[in-house]
Amino acid sequence: MTRKNSTRIAKGAMGLAFALLACSTALAQDVTTNAMPGTNFAKYHTYKWVTVEGVSYPNQIVDTQIKNSIDSQLAAKGLAKVDTDKADLYVAYQVSVDQEKQWNAYGMGGGLRWGGGMATAQSSTISTGTLVLDMYDPSTKQLVWTGRVTKTIDASANQAKKQKNLDKAMQKLLKGFPPS
């Protein structure tokens, strides 16, 4: 998929903002994290939200829902959100939705024989949402922690289920933060 098509899909799909909100609970999230070796995470006590230049963010409501979910996880880790540039960490996120075709084929009878069997195939579109969370040390201007959570999206989930799934995804993403 080209970057233009990916951007068009991401902007056009309401699911972009709900990349993780709309996840089906039957499927597990795929989570990866990484930290800068040698970083002393004990020195970080405060953080400030920043935006990544050139990134399209979801609408204001969903942006707030994502940030609130992350805020609650970081608060549970002992970090306090501040609005000043004197924060110990700068925190940013990005979301995207990728779509791919899936073919489901079903057959009956026939086996290795010619004819006598029936087969049918259906295509469906699978949407996969990804949220990337990055933390930067403003004094060194370096990325010190990054995490990614990816999940298949269930666009038919109701709002309460979407919020519950977002909260679960953020809890899982930040489970090992700060790294020991």
DARA-V903423 format. One record per residue. PHI is phi as a letter, one per 30 degrees, with the letter a starting at -180 (* if undefined). OMEGA is omega in radians with two decimals (* if undefined). D_FIRST is the distance of its C-alpha to the first C-alpha in whole Angstrom. Layout:
phi=[PHI/PHI]
omega=[OMEGA/OMEGA]
d_first=[D_FIRST/D_FIRST]
This chain:
phi=[*/d/d/d/d/d/d/d/d/d/d/d/d/d/d/e/d/c/e/c/d/c/d/d/d/d/c/d/d/c/b/b/b/a/b/d/e/i/d/c/d/d/d/c/b/b/b/b/d/b/c/c/d/i/c/d/c/d/d/e/d/d/e/d/d/d/d/d/d/d/e/d/d/d/d/d/d/j/c/c/d/b/c/c/d/d/d/d/b/c/b/b/b/b/b/a/b/c/b/b/d/b/c/c/c/b/b/b/i/i/h/d/d/d/i/i/c/b/b/b/b/b/c/b/c/c/c/b/c/b/b/c/c/b/b/c/c/d/d/c/h/b/d/c/a/b/b/b/b/b/a/d/c/c/d/d/d/d/e/d/d/d/d/d/d/d/d/d/d/d/d/d/d/c/e/c/c/d/d/d]
omega=[-3.14/3.12/3.14/3.13/3.13/3.12/3.14/3.12/-3.09/-3.13/-3.06/-3.08/3.03/-3.13/3.11/-3.10/-3.12/-3.07/3.13/3.13/-3.00/-3.08/3.06/-3.09/-3.12/-3.11/-3.13/3.05/3.03/-3.05/3.00/3.08/3.10/-3.13/3.10/3.13/3.10/-3.14/3.08/-3.08/3.11/-3.12/-3.11/-3.13/-3.10/3.08/3.11/3.05/3.03/3.10/3.09/-3.11/3.09/-3.13/3.03/3.12/3.12/-3.14/-3.03/-3.12/-3.10/3.06/3.11/3.12/3.13/-3.13/3.13/3.13/3.10/3.11/-3.10/3.10/3.13/3.08/3.11/3.11/3.11/3.11/3.13/3.11/3.07/3.13/-3.11/3.11/3.13/3.12/3.11/-3.13/2.93/-3.07/3.12/3.06/3.02/3.06/3.05/3.07/3.05/3.12/3.07/3.13/3.04/3.10/3.07/-3.12/3.14/3.11/3.10/3.05/3.08/-3.13/-3.14/-3.14/3.04/3.08/3.09/-3.12/3.08/3.10/3.09/3.12/3.10/3.04/3.04/3.13/3.09/3.08/3.12/3.14/3.10/3.01/3.08/3.13/-3.13/3.09/-3.08/3.01/-3.07/-3.13/3.12/-3.11/3.14/2.99/-3.12/3.12/3.06/3.09/-3.11/3.04/-3.09/-3.06/2.99/-3.03/2.99/-3.06/-3.09/-3.14/3.13/-3.04/-3.13/3.13/3.11/-3.14/3.12/3.14/3.06/-3.14/3.11/-3.14/-3.14/3.08/3.14/-3.14/-3.05/-3.12/-3.11/3.12/-0.11/3.13/-3.13/*]
d_first=[0/4/7/8/6/6/10/11/10/12/15/15/15/19/18/16/20/21/18/21/24/23/22/24/27/27/24/25/23/21/23/23/26/27/30/31/34/38/37/40/38/42/42/39/41/39/35/34/31/29/25/23/22/19/18/18/20/21/24/27/28/25/26/29/29/26/29/32/30/30/33/35/34/35/38/39/38/41/39/40/37/39/38/39/38/41/38/38/34/31/29/25/22/19/17/13/12/9/9/9/12/15/18/21/24/28/31/34/37/37/36/37/39/38/37/39/36/33/30/27/23/21/18/17/14/14/13/14/15/16/19/20/23/25/29/30/34/35/38/36/33/31/28/30/28/25/24/21/21/18/19/18/18/21/21/25/26/29/29/32/30/27/29/31/27/26/30/29/26/28/31/29/27/30/32/33/33/35/35/38]
